[in-house]
Every structure is written in structure tokens, then in C-alpha cells.
């Protein structure tokens, strides 16, 4: 038993020790109670079941609008511009006269060649209808006369031979008749040869010579006419004049563009896509173009699919035609094209933002919500992907609850709750703009009404 004299000294110390033990016990009890009452944190997300529906592959590419047809018209002769009939922006039709060049010298040359051509025509007519027939007729008459002389000389020789055999005439008369027969035979042979040469060679050569001279004169005349025609600049297509660099009286150089005409009633966007994507397309496939300055997408259609790969990029060139009757679109405008490729009628799809890529980049997955409201990763195989949706080939069922918004960075087994966090601060976009009254702010006069 402790002595009574020590009790006064130990009293305060014992009280302090008891107080410390009591406080420690109270703090421990409070701490344990707090740990037990702290709830597991929940993350608010947006989620939905995969949907069954149609999805189409969208092939995206950049392009530049080109005119349906374009003609940079260049003169073939160098001459000053006499007159322009159009301005930049003028609408023209095929064959319309756009400008004329100075052509006095060419007009004179064409007139000179026309005269030569007319003379050649007259010579040809004379050769074919007068000279050649006359020569042929004369040769035939000469041959007939030579034949008559030959027959006469032959009959004289026959008669004198008979008389000579009877001793009625001297031999000298018979010899004279024979000499005349030889001469008549030679004359006949010459006439026959002359007629034959006329019929086979000479007459044909004369006609061909006349024909050649005529064709030569005609060619020179047509050439002079063509040179003169080159001074009239006409449009080969219908469209709009987009460029006219010179003014009247300035010299237009041969081969240099004088007027440019574009057919912009329809425009062409030429895109280059992969071979596998091009194989899914067909002429007439639907497409849309996003054009700067135009609010809504512009509809277009596939009008050409190149039958060969581009040797440099190994891509396929595809033309998209867009109608432009009102002229709202301009050639040379850069656009973003989206072409509708293959389509799946009954596909299992999820929002595109639900798809995540693994750290190694080799696989893709989504976050799904289990029955205990925890998030779990599920690997998926994708098919067609668009900006809004992605086709799921394997890994999900229609009953799965897929997190579409808020899944990025979630750990496995994280507690989630579908909805909007009531304690979340509004985004900057949700704040009222400058000068716009806040709905929560008190309006003037409201305090007075409240009072």
C-alpha cells in the first residue's frame, strides 16, 4: 500500500496520464468511425448499349476543285490584237468569236492564192475536156488514114504482081508499088503506136499533170485561208472567260495564251485514295465536299475511277463531280471530300469516342460497366469506322453497357455512375457571353419586388 504522504505528489501526474489515455482512445474511436463512413469515390460517365443499324464506310481525302473543261486559247500567228469581243467574266458559247488579229497581209495572200487556184482549175478543165480528147481523136483519124493508104498500096502491089507475071508491065512498076507499100506500112505502124501511147501513157500523164497542178494550187489557197482564219479567235467550248491578259493593239505571240475559258457548270474534285478503298467504289457513288465559306456539305458523285495506279504514290485517282449551275463554287478552291464506300445493313455499332487504343498500339478496347457498377476493359475487333460510329466485329454483345464519354484514363474496377456530376463546374462554353445577363443574377427592380 502506497504511503499517504506520496498521494498528493502523484495526484496531478496520474490525472494527466489518464487524460492522455482517454484522449487517445477518443481519437482512435473517431478515426475508425471516419474510415468506416468514407464512401468509395464514383466517376460520372455517359454510357449506352451497342446499337444494331446500318453503317457506311467514309473515305476522306483532300482535293482541289477543277473545271469540267478548260481551254487556254493561243493564236497560231503573231499579230497585234485588232479587237476583243469579250471581257473577263463573260459567258461564251462554243464557236463564238472572242477576238480578231490584224490580218491585211494574210487577206492579200489568200486572194493571190485564190487566183492561182482558179487558173489551175481552168487549165485542168481545158486538159480534160479539150486538149486530151482532141489529141486522141486526131491520133485515131491518122491511124485510119494510114490504114487506108496501106490497104490501097497492098491492092496495087497485088494487081501489078499479076500483070507482071503476065508480062503486061515492066518490073520497074512492080518495084515502085512495093516501095509505096513499105512506106504505107511504116506510116500505119507509127500512127498505131502514137494512138497506143496516147491511150496508155501520154493522155493519162497529161491528165495527172493537170490534176497535180490543180491540187497544188488548191492546197496553197486553203493554206492561205487557214492562215487568215487563225486571226479569228473562237471559243472551242462553252463557259466563262477567266483570263484575258492583253488589251487591244497589243501584240499576241503565237503559242502564248490569249484568252482562257472554263466550263464551271460542273466542277471536278480529283482525290487519290488507296487501292483497297477504290475497289469498294462504283461510278455514281455518293460523296460530300466540305467547302470553305459554305455552311452545309455539298453533294457530289463519283464520275471517274482511274483504271491504273499512280506510279509515284501507288494510289488510285478518283474524280468527284459536283454540279455548279449557279456558279457558287470556284475553280481552284481546296476542299475536303468524304466518299461513301461499302455499307453494312445490320451492324453492331458504338460511338467512335468509346474506342481506345492500348499502350502498345496493337489492340483496341472499350470500357464496359459491370453489374456492380465497376468499369472493365474489353478488347474489340473493329470493322467500318466513321467520325461518329465504329462497327464492332467481335468482343461485345448488344447487352453490354459501353462507356461513351468519360472512359479515357479509367482504371480497372473503378466505380462509375451514369449521368452528369452535379458538383462539376460548368465549361467555359457554358458561361454567359460578355454583355449577356446571367440568369442567376438579380435583375434590376427585383429586390424592390421581393420586398
Secondary structure, DSSP 8 states (H G I E B T S, - for coil): ---HHHHHHHHHHHHHHHHHHHHHHHHHHHHHHHHHH-----EEEEEEE-EEEEEEEEEEEEEEEEEEEEEEEE-SS-EEEEEE---TT-EE-TT-EEEEE--HHHHHHHHHHHHHHHHHHHHHHHIIIIIHHHHHHHHHHHHHHHHHHHHHHHHHHHHHHHHHHHTSS-HHHHHHHHHHHHHHHHHHHHHHHHHHHIIIIIHHHHHHHHHHHHHHHHHHHHHHHHHHHTTEEE-SS-EEEEE----TTSEE-TTSEEEEEEEEEEEEEEEEE-HHHHTT--TT-EEEEEETT-SS-EEEEEEEE-SS--TTT--EEEEEEEE-TT--S-TT-EEEEEEEEEEEEEEEEEEGGG-EE-TTSS-EEEEEE-TTSBEEEEEEEEEEE-SSEEEEEES--TT-EEEEES-TT--TT-BEEES--TT----GGGS--TTS--TTS--TTHHHHH-
